[in-house]
Amino acid sequence: MIQLYGHELSGNSYKAKLMLSLLGLDYEWVKVDLLAGAHKQPEFLALNPFGQVPVLVDENTILADAQAILVYLARQYGSQQWLPLEAEPMSRVIRWLSTTAGEIRQGTESARLFHLFKATSINLEWANQKSEFILTQLNKHLVEREWLELGHPTIADVAVFPYIALANDGKISLEAYPNVKAWIERVKHLPSFIVMIGIEEPAAF
C-alpha cells in the first residue's frame, strides 16, 4: 500500500492527500511530528535528506516534494485529465507547479508560517506584498475560466489550492478576489474532496 508521510497542518502534505483522495487511492497516513523535530531524525532523513514533508512511498519508489508527488500520482494512477502528455498543455499545467513554489510560497504560504507557526524570520511586509500580487494575478486569470488551465481540473488546481484556501491563516483576506473565492468553492465540490484544518467543508450550491 502507498504510504504518505506528512503533518496535518502542512498544506503541502494536504495537497498530496487531496490528490490521493481525488484519484480514489488507498494509502496509509504516517504522521511526522514536525513540532517534535521528527523530520530531522535519521529515520526520516533516510527517506528525504532535505528533512521536509510530504514523502510518498509506493513500493520501491520514494518521492519527496509535493509537486513531484502530484506529477507521479497523475501519471502513475490518473488520466491525461490531470496531467496531459502533449507538450503545450503540459507546460501550461507545469507553470502553476512552479508558481506554487515561487509566488505562492513567498506570499500566502509565508504569511501563514509567520502567523500560525510564529516564524518570525519571515519578512511579513514582503509576504503580504507577494500575497496581494499573486492573488491579483489569480483573480484576473480566473475572470473567464472555471479552472486554472485546459477547461477542467488538473494537478495545477490541486497544487495551487491549499495555500490560497488557507490564506486566512496568514491574515490575508480573499474578499477582494471574488473569482478566486468562486474557484476555491469549485475545487471543494470535486468528487472525493477532503478538508484539512483551516479549510472548511464546501458551501451548498
N, C-alpha and C positions, 0 to 999 in steps of 0.2 A: 504493500500500500504506500501511496505517496505520503511523505511527512513534510510538514511545513513548520519551520522554526520561526517564532516571532513573538511579539508582545501585543497585548490587546489595545494599547494606546498608540501604537505605531501605525500611521497612515500607510506606510509602505507595506507593512505586514498585511494590513487590511486589504489593499488592492490585490494582493496575491490570493487572499481568502475569497474575495469577491469573484475573481476570475475562476477559481476552482468551483465556486457555487454556480456561477452562470453556465459553466460547462457541465454541471451535474456530476462532478468527480468526487469520489470518496477520498478522504485523506485523514491523517492523524495530525492533530494540532499539538505542537510541542512548545510550551511556553518557555521563553528565555527571559529570566528576571533581570531586566536591564538595570533596575534600581539597585539590585544587589551585586551588579557587576558580572553577571553570568556570561555576558557576551565577550568578556575579556579573559575568561578562563580557558586553559589549554584544550579542554574537550570541545568547546565551541570554536575556538580558533583553528582547530583541525579541519572544521567544515568551512569556515570563512576567515582567513587570516586578517581580513580588514576589521573583524570584530563588529559586524553590523547585521541587523535583521532586515528583511527575511532571508532565510535559506530554505531552498526546496531540495528534497532528496527523493528521487524517483529511481528505485533500484540502484544501478551503478552511476546514475547521473546526479551530481551535486552542483546546484546553481545558487549563486548569491546575486543580489541586486534585483529589486522589484521589477524594473523594466525588462531585464533579461528573462526573468521568470515569466512575465506576460508573453513575451515572444515565444518562449519554449512551449508554454501551455497552448497557445493559439495554434502553433504549427504541429505539435505532437498530438493534440487531442481535439482541436477545434476545426473550424472550416475556414474557407477563404473570406467568409464574412468578417471574421475577427482580424485577420491579417492577410491581405491579398498577396499573391505571388508576383503579379505584374509590377514592373519597376516603378511606374509613375504613381499608381495608387498606394503602393507600399511606402514610397518615400513620403507621401502626404501623412500617412499614419505615423511613421517613424519620427517625423518632425516634432510631433506632440510628445513623444517619449523624451526627446531632448529638452523640450520646454519644461517638462516636469522636473528635470534635473538642473535646469537653469533658472528661468524667471520665477517659476512657482516655488522652487526650493528657496530662492533668495527672498521671496515675498511672503506669501501666506504661511508657508511651512516654517520659515524663520520666526515670524511673528508669533506663531503658536508655540514654538520652542521657548521663546522669551517669556511669554505669559504663563503657559501651562507647566513648563519644566524649569522655570527660573534660570534660563540660560543667558545670564547677564553679559556674556561675551559677545552676544549678538548686538549689532547696531540697529536699534529699533526704528530710528528715523529712516534709515536706508530700507529696512524691511517693509515699512509702511509705504514708502515711495514705490518700491518694486511691486507691492501688492496692488496699489492703485493702477500701475502700468499694466500688469498682466490681466487684471480684471476688466479694465477698459478695453484691451485688445480682444479678450474673450467675448465681451458683450457685443462688440462690433462684428466679430466673426460669426456670431450666432444670430445676427439680425434676420437672415433669410435661411437659416439652417436649423434643423432639429438636432443634428449630431455633428460632431466636430469635422468629420470627413465622410465622403462617399455616400451620404444619404441614409446611413444605417449605423448601428452601434459597432464600434471596433475597439481594439485594445487602446486606441488613443483616448477614448472616453473613460475607460477603466483607469488608465494611468493618471489622467488629469483630475478625475473626480474627487478623490479623498481630500487632498489638501485645499481644494476650493470649497468643498462642502463643509470642511472643518474651520473655515475662516473665522467663525465667531469665537473659537477658542483663542485666536490671536487678536481678539477685539477688533476685527475687520468686519465692517458691516457690508452686506450684499444688497442693501436697499436701493442703491443707485444703479444696480446692474440687473434689470428685470429679465433680460434674455438668459443670463447666467442662472438665475433662480429657476426659470422655467426648464432649462436644460437639466439642472440638478434633479428636479421632480421627474423628468422623463427617465433619467438613469434609475431613480428609485423605483420606478414602475416596471423595470425589466424583470422578466420571469426569473425566479430564484434569487432576486436581490436580497442581500443580508445587510443588517445595520452594524454599527460599532458605536462605542461610547462617543458621544458628540454628534452623531449623525442619526437623526430621528427616523421613525417609520415614514413611509410615503404618505402624503396627504391624499385624501379621497378626491378623485376626479369628478 
